[in-house]
Structure formats: structure tokens, C-alpha cells
Amino acid sequence: MIGYAPNATTSATLDRNYDAPSFITGTDIYSLSPAGAALTIQGRQLGATFNVNDVIPLGITCPSGSNTISATDFDGLFTTQLFWLRENDGGVISYHNIRTTPYNFNAVSALSNNTTRFQIVFTLPTTANINSSNCNTTIGGIWNTFFFSAVSGVSSYHIMAVPTNTGLPTIQFNTTVPRFQIAPYGFSYNTTYAVFVATFQVDNQWIYNTTPCTFTTPASPNPSTIYDPVCGATITNRNYIIRANPLEGMAVPPTSYQFIVNYAGTNYPFTSTTPTFQLGVVPNLPFVADGSYTITVNVNWNNVVISSPPCTLTLISASPRYTLQDNTEFQAKAYPNPFTNNFKLDISSSGDEKLELVVYDMLGRLMESRTMTISDSYTQEVGNDYASGVYNLVLKQNDNVKTIRIVKR
């Protein structure tokens, strides 16, 4: 029992007229005095007005499994004054109106004098307000960051983005920091979303801020274009690695890249899981000295095919002497950068010797080391186990060394 009376005291000293210690052993629930004493009856001082900011910690001992807490009797002030059972379960805060509905909770393991999970409170906390400049705009990029006000004592926020377009799913996720990005959560392009932030639950229902942040995603992904070599360039051999824009930073990476090479009016397709290919690997493609080849890239993203503008390259000679080994280049790229889960490698090299990969953090600590062939490099996924931060990637083949700075979000 917890009661409020004008002559009671809310102090560390036990008040014999109003307080009674708990002597129960075994399953028990009790309130804590300001000094932390376990009380089966606690009297607290009632001032001229009731202090709705008062918080009463509870202690509980109970077996594992299903347990129930309820308020069975309340009178006087509490016939009208609301109160809630506040629960902090692993950082997720929820509130339960035990005045009307007993709260059933699950204890994974037995609780022994647990004094941190439950409290009695008389007011609900404030919700967070989104104060991002991205609100009421069409965002320029899918990795734009939305900020909202932090709420004291809240360690987990729940985000709900409701699309105004019918038939599209609502996005929901949690974050431990007062900011978020929409990209990792399966958003749709050319869609307006109303975003709400919840800081707590009442009877297992999230309580959101009342004023949403409304924004619109970009119209569509940019088409994957040839960027190396640049359009109109001349390449010296059929094994030159041609690179397309890998559409970095997308929530769902493309599942395939289809390169359509047109020569003399005939299309020759080649499908790759990476944004790179060579003319020499395209089936049945004829090679003609000073031949002109027009390349279009079709990207399969989220079951939508996105086509690039055509790009024309000239093969200066089809002579066998122009082989990959005659080209002395060594180029390397890590994508996407920044990355969320892992990144991949895009390597172009004149040799077929083994490639060494070494990654260091910013303190110079070795994260990992790998040795691979050039062909194997396209299937490598790196960084799955890295923490968020900045890293230095060193790629070495013979005397050729490339250093790339990479960022994990």
C-alpha cells in the first residue's frame, strides 16, 4: 500500500505512524523509501497540491515465467488522479494503466529483489519533436539524416514512417540515438512519408509525437552510367575493365547489372553481379580494329529495371598483342563507401599475381588480412564485423599499392 497524507513524511527516516517494513520472503512486491528501505506500507507527504512528478520505485521478487501486477484498491485522491506502472525492460520503457487492466509480464529468469524494473508514476513523459531541415522537402539523398530532440531517461526511440501512397508498407524501426536515416529500411522512391517518433509505450502501444515530419523521397535512382573509361574514350584492348556507377548508398543493392554492347546494329548482352565487365568476356562479340562499341547498362533494382544512357567506346586495335598483360594499370575501388553492412572490391590490374588486402582502424590496429586472386576479389565481402568508424584499406599487388579510406555508418 502507498498513501499520501498531510502529516506523513517523505524522508529517509522510517515514519512509524505511516510506514511498515516488508518482512515477506519469497514472492513479494514492495515500495522503496527514499533511503531504499523495502516497505509493505509507505506514507508520503501530501502538500497543498499533489506532486504529479513524484516517482515511487518498486522492488519485486518473483519466479520466472508469467507474472501479473495490478492495483486492486484505490480511493480518495486516487479516485481521479491517474497513475501508471512504469517498466524499464532492457532499455525499452513502457507504461501500464494497472488501475483498469492488470499487467501481465514475463520474467525470463527469476527476479530477486529487483528494484530497477518497475516504478509508480503519475504523469507520462513528453514525446520527441523532429526538428530536421529535411521536413517538408523532397530530400536530396536517401542517406539524409533526420534529427529529433532527445528525451531524458529514454534509451530507445521507435520510428514510424507512414506512406501517403496507398498500397505501400509502413516503415517501423528502433534507434538508440535521436537521429535516423530512411535508407536502410526498405523505403520507396517518389513517395511522401509522414514520420512520427515514439519514446514510450502505454499498454503495449507506442505513443507518438502529434506533429509528423513530412518529406518526399527522390523521384528514382540515378541510372548506372559508364564512368571509367569516360564515354567517347579509346581503349587499347578488349580486356580493359569497364566500370559502371554501382548505385551506391541504396537501401537494397542491385541484384544484377546487364551490359548491352551494340556493334554494327546488333546487341550483345552480358550480365554481371558487379558493376564491371570487359568486352573480352561478352559472348560472340566481334572485335574489329578501330571498332566503335556502344554500351548501355540495365540495372535490376527492387524488381525495377533502370537503364543508363548509351556510352560509346572505341577499341583502337583488335590485335592479339593488345592483351591485359600489356596494360600496366592497377586500379582499386571499395564500394559502397560509406557502407552499412559490408563493402566490395572493384579491382583492375595488369597482372594476375595474388592480391593482398589489409585493413587497419584509425589507431593503426590490424582488423584483418586476406590474400586472393583478382577474379576472387569481385566476390569478397569485407566489413561485416566492423564497428561504425573510419578504416584504412591497403591493397597491394607486387609493387603496386593502393590505400583507400572507408567509412562504416
Order of alpha helices (4+ residues) and beta strands (2+ residues): beta-beta-beta-beta-beta-beta-beta-beta-beta-beta-beta-beta-beta-beta-beta-beta-beta-beta-beta-beta-beta-beta-beta-beta-beta-beta-beta-beta-beta-beta-beta-beta-alpha-beta-beta
